[in-house]
Amino acid sequence: MTADEPAPTPDDVPALGLGTWKLTGDTCTEVVADALETGYRHVDTAQLYDNELEVGRGIRRVDPDENVFLATKVAPENCSYEDCVSSVRASKDRLGRAPDLVYVHWPRAAYDPEDTTRALDDLVDEGTARAVGVSNFTVELLDEFVAHADHRPVAHQFECHPLLPQEDLVEACHERDVLPVAYSPIARGKALDHPVVQEVADEVDATPGQVCLAWLRARNVAAIPKTTGGHLAENFDSQSVTLTDDQVARISAIEDRHRCVNPPSAPWD
């Protein structure tokens, strides 16, 4: 996607992407390249991951024409106006192109709804980023961001999986025309062992991981599963798995709850 194309909307974000948390060095480059060769067209990184350079190399190896939706995130300590502008310009240099989407990674540290949104608006206006988003926000913080931003957020990335369905947050995103994007979509493996997920997997002749991703897609939630490479094809093929309304409801009704990412500074209770 090139800078002279219209700014992306929620409909332009591919429903399945590659997460790159903890992928570093040549391994990161190889996994990104392998993902694109498999058919992925959405890659997610962040300043905190310290792998933007390697992600960019992996993309250019397979897709020099920039047909990949590329997202990164501003680190919390880089959210003041000056640091946000300079750090995203540096991210663009490391990635080798303007990212299609720049998220605020966490609403903490230097994040300020007025200064940070002003910086992101200026970055979009100058072509350093094509769209903005938020990550790990509550509904209230999302509304505060929207109230200050000239460029509305395209997506909201947060933890979401069968053990943390996030119904209220997903609904709030849809009501505000913001795409929910799920990280840790299989709860770092914990959702794969749940009897309901396994039961549905048997019913549709799919793997438990594919069922988790199909369940998210049925709820109009995009997903960015991270893999070191072994599950690239399995995750990609989840796009052909279709769940019935009953199967979606059964998974959503799972009572077990588990949150994988819950730092002390998280904005939720």
N, C-alpha and C positions, 0 to 999 in steps of 0.2 A: 504494500500500500504506500503510495507516494504522497508527498506533502501537498501536491496540488489537487488531490482528490477531496471531495467533501468530507467534513469531519465525521467520524464514525458515530453511529447511533447504537443503542443496545442490540438491534437486530443484526448489526455488522460484526458482532463479537462471536466467533465460532464457539459452539456449545461445548466442545471438548478441546482442552489445551494441555500443554505439557508444563507441569510445575518443575522448577529447577532448584528448590531449596536443598542445600547441602551437596549439590553437584559442583565440583570444582575442577580446575585444570583441564587436561586433555580429555578426561572422562566426561566432563560437561559438554565440551565441544562435540565429542563423538555421539553422545546421547541425543543432543539437539539435532545433529545431522541425521541420525538414524530415525528420529521421530518424523522429520520432514519427509524423508524417503518413504516412511510408512504411510504418510498422508496427512499428518497433523498440519494445521495452518494457524495455530495459536500457541505462542510461547510466552511464559510468564517468568519474570525475574525480579530482582530488587537490589537497591544499593546495599542493603544489609547482607545479601548473599555473597557479595564480593566475587561475582562471576559474570558480570555484564560483558566484559571483554570476550570471554570464552563463548557466551551465548551468541554474541554477534558473529564470531568466527564460524560457529556451527551453522547459523542461518545463511551466511554468505557462501558457504561451501556448497549448499544445495540450492539456494534460492537467491541468486544475485539480483533478480528482478523485483525483490521486495514484495512478494505476494503473501507474506506471513503477517498475521496480526501479532504485534509485539508489545508487551506490557512490562513496565517496571514500576518501582515504588520508591517514594522519597523516604529516606530514613527519618525517624522522629527528631533526631538532633539537627537535621537539615531543613526544618520547617519554618524557620524565620524567613522573612522576605528575601534578604540577600543570599542566605545559604541555600534556599530552595532554588532560586534562579541559577546560581553558580553550579550547584550539584547536579541539577537536571541537564544543564548544558554539558557537564562532564559525563553524565550518563549517556547522552547522545553521542559524544565522541567515542566512548568505550563501545557502545553498541554498533557504531558505524552508520547510524541513521536515526532519524527522529522516531521515538516510540509512538505507537498509535494511541497508547493509553498510559498515563502516569497517575498512579494511586498515591494518596497519603497513606503510609503504611500503618501508622497507629496515631490516634488522637492524643498524643502525650508529648512530654519533653518540650521542644520548641514550637509545637503546633499551636497556632492561633487562628481561629476561624476567619478573622479579617485579613491578617497579613499573609497567611498561607494561600488563601483563595486568590488574593490579589496577585501573588507571585505566579500561581498556576494560570490564571487568566492571561497574564502577560506572556508566559511561556507558550501558550496556545496561539496568542495573537502574533508572536514573532516566528512561529513555525517550529519551535524547538520540541513541542509536543503537539499531538493532534487532538487529544481529548483528555479529560481528567476523570478520576474516580476516587473512591475512598475504600478503606479497609479497616475492619475491626471497629466499626462505629456502631453506636446504638441508634435507634430510630430518632431520638432527640438530637443526637449529634449530627446525624444525616440531615435533618431539617435545618439545623443551624448552618451547616455547610452550604446547603442550597440557598438559604436566605442571603448569604454573603457573596456567592459566586456568580459571575456573569456567564460562565460556561457551566451548564448543569452537569453533574456527574453522570457518566455513561454506565458505570458499574459500581457495585459494592461487593468487595471480596471479604468473605468471612468463613469460619469453620462451619461445615454443614455436612451431615452424614446421617445414616439411620439411627444412630445413638444420640444425635443432637439435631433434630429436624428443623429447628429455628422457624416454626410456622409464622410467628408474628413478624419477624424480621423479613422473611421472604415475601409475605403479603405486603408489608410496607414498601418494599422495593418495587414490587409490581404496581402498586397504587401510584407511585411517584415516577413511573417509567424509567426505573433504574434496574439494570440487569443484576440479579444475584449471581455471584461466582463463588463456588464452593472450593475451599482448600481443605486438605485432609479428608477427601470424600469417602474414604473407607475407614476413617478413624484410626489411621496408622495400623491397619490390619485387624483391629478389634471387632469391627462390624462383620468381618468375613465369617466369624465363628458363631454368629447369632443364629439360633434355630430357624427363625422366621426367614431370614435372608437365605439360609441354605435351602429351606423348603421351597421358596420361590425359585431359586436357582434350578432346583430339580424339575420344577414344573415347566420352565421355559428353556431347559437344556442349555444353560449358560453357567458361567462361573459366578461365585458370590460377588466378586469384584465388579463384574459386568452388570450384575443386578443393582448394586449400589449406584453405579453411574447411570443406568437406565432409569432408576427411581428419581434421581435428581433431574434428569432430562424431562421426565414426565411432569415434573413440577415447574418447568421452565427455569431451571437453575443450571447454569453452566458449571463445568468442573475442570479443575487443573490438577489431576493426579500426578504425583511425582514418582518416577521410577528410575532405577539405574540402568534400565534397558530391557530387562527380562520380561516386563509386562507391557511393552509398548503396543505390540500387535493385539494382545488381549484387550487392553483398554480401548484401543481404536475400534475394534470390532464390536464393542458394546453399543455402538451407534445403530446396530442392526437388531438389537434386543428391544422388544416392545412388551411392556407390562400392561395388564388389564387394570381398570380402575380399582377392582377389588384387591389385586396384588399391591398396588401403590398404597391403598388404605391400610392394608395389613402391616406393611413395613412402617408406615407413618405412625401406627398405633403401638409400636414397640415401646415398652415402658422403661426399659433400661436406659440410663443416661450416662454419657461420658464425654467430657470436654478434654481434648488433647492439648490445647493451647490456652493457658489461663495464668498469665503472669500477674504479679501483685499490682501492677499499674493498669491492668485492664479496666475499661470503663464500665463494665457490667458488674452487677452484684455477685 
